[in-house]
Amino acid sequence: MISKMSREKYNLESELREYEWRLDQESKTFYKVNEKRNNLKIEIQQAKNNMNHLIDKQAAKSVEKFQKIEKHHRKKISSKFKRDKLGNIRNDHRIFDVKKGPARKVAVIRKLPKLKLQ
C-alpha cells in the first residue's frame, strides 16, 4: 500500500511539473505575442500619423493653389474695372452694352453697406 501511495505521489508530482512547464511556456509565448502586438500598434499609429501629415500637407498645397488661382482671377478682373474700397465697381466705370443697356447697380455690388439701426 505504501508503494502504491508513493507511485501515486510520484505521478502527481510529475503531472504538477508538466503543468508548471506548460504554464511557463504559455506565459513566454504570451509575452512575445503581446510585445509584437504592441510594436504593431506603434507602427500602425506612426503610419496613421504620417498619412494624416501627408493629407494635411496635400490639402494645404491645394488650398494654396486655389488661393493663388483666385488671387490671379481677382487681379485679372480688378484690372478691367476700377473699384471702390468695398470692392464694388464705381459708378463712373459701369459696363454699357448697347443691346442690354447700362449694368444694374445690383449686379455689380460685392458687399452691401451696413444698415444703420436706431
Number of C-alpha atoms within 10 A of each C-alpha: 6 7 8 9 10 11 12 12 12 12 12 12 12 12 12 12 12 12 12 12 12 12 12 12 11 12 12 12 12 12 11 12 12 12 12 12 12 12 12 12 12 12 12 12 12 12 12 12 12 12 12 12 12 12 12 12 12 12 12 12 12 12 12 12 12 12 12 12 12 12 12 12 12 11 11 11 11 14 10 9 15 15 17 10 7 12 13 18 20 16 13 9 11 15 14 11 9 7 6 7 9 11 13 11 12 8 9 16 15 11 9 9 8 6 6 5 4 3
